[in-house]
């Protein structure tokens, strides 16, 4: 039987899960589906594997970068709404500076992949 309270469970949550939540993986996955569809509609044959993988990876990383910035920008608003008040930046589990550095890293990596491979 689990005797920990929800508050205790929230405090002991691994930090990597907070960073993953900042990336809004469900939204990014839906974006990736649309880019896959677009790639296949834009070509007559098969999309080259390097472009398929690198293009979607680069786009996903850039989308994650934007999602993290959104968390920082919406921090005050998120605290006011029941649905969003427990988000990592709003709750203070990830600081603004750390979130922005994470966003910059994701964005630079995503753009580098797109620039080199696509």
N, C-alpha and C positions, 0 to 999 in steps of 0.2 A: 504494500500500500504506500502511496506517495504522501508524505506528511508535509511537504514544502508548500508554502502558500504561493499564489500567483505572483506576488511581489518578489518573493525570494527567487522564484524561477526566472523572472525577468532580469534580476540582477546577475544571476549566474549564467546568463545566455552568452555563448561564445561570441567574441568580437567579430569573427569572420562572417557570422550570420547577419550582423548589423550592416557590414559593408555590402554583403550580397543584397540585402533589402534596399539599400540605397540605389542599387542598379535597376530596380524594378524589373526583375527577370521575366515576369509574365508579359509585360508591355513590350519589352525588347524581343521576346520570342515571337509575338504577333507581328512586329515590324519585320523580323527576319523572314517570316512566312511570305509577307508581301514582296520583299526583295527577291526571294526565290521565284515567286510567280512572275514577277517582272523580268527577271533574267531569262526564264524559259520562253516567255512570250516575245522577247526582243530578238531571239535567235531562231534561225531555221532548223538547226540541228541541236546537238548536245552542247551545253555551255562548257567551255574548257574547265577542267577540274580546279586548276589553280585559281582562276577567276571566281569560280563558284565558292570555293572555301575562303579564300583571302578576302573577297569582296564582302561576303556575309559576316566574316569575323571582324573586319574593319568597321563595317557599318554598325554591328552590334556593340563594339567597344565605344564608338562615338555616341551611340544612343545611350549607353550606360553613363558616359560622361555627362551628357545633358541631363539625365535623370538625377544624378547626384547634385548638380547645380540647382535643379528644381527643389530638392529637399532643403538646401541652404536658403534659397530665396523665399520659400514658403514656411520657414520655421515659425514665425509668429502666428501666421494663420493656422498652421497645423496644431498649435497649442490650444486654439479656441474650439476645435471640432473634436467631438468624441471619437470619431472614426480614425483620425490622424494624430491624435495627441501622443501616441506612443511610438511614433517614428523615431529612428535613431538620432537624428540631428535635433529635432524638437525636444526630445527627452534628455538630450545632453550626453548620450552614450558615445556619440561621435561628435567631436568638436567641429566648428565651422572651418578652421584652418586645415584640419586633417581631411575633412570631406573635400575641400577645394583642391588639396594636393592629390588626393585620390582621383578626383575628376580630371585634373590636368594630366596625370599619368595615363589614365584610360584614353583620354582624347588624343594625346601625342602618339601613343602606341597604335591606336586605331587609324589615325591619319598616316602614320608611317607605313603601316601595312597596305593601306589603300594606294599610297603614292608609289611604293616599290612594286607591288604585285598587280595592281589594277590600272 
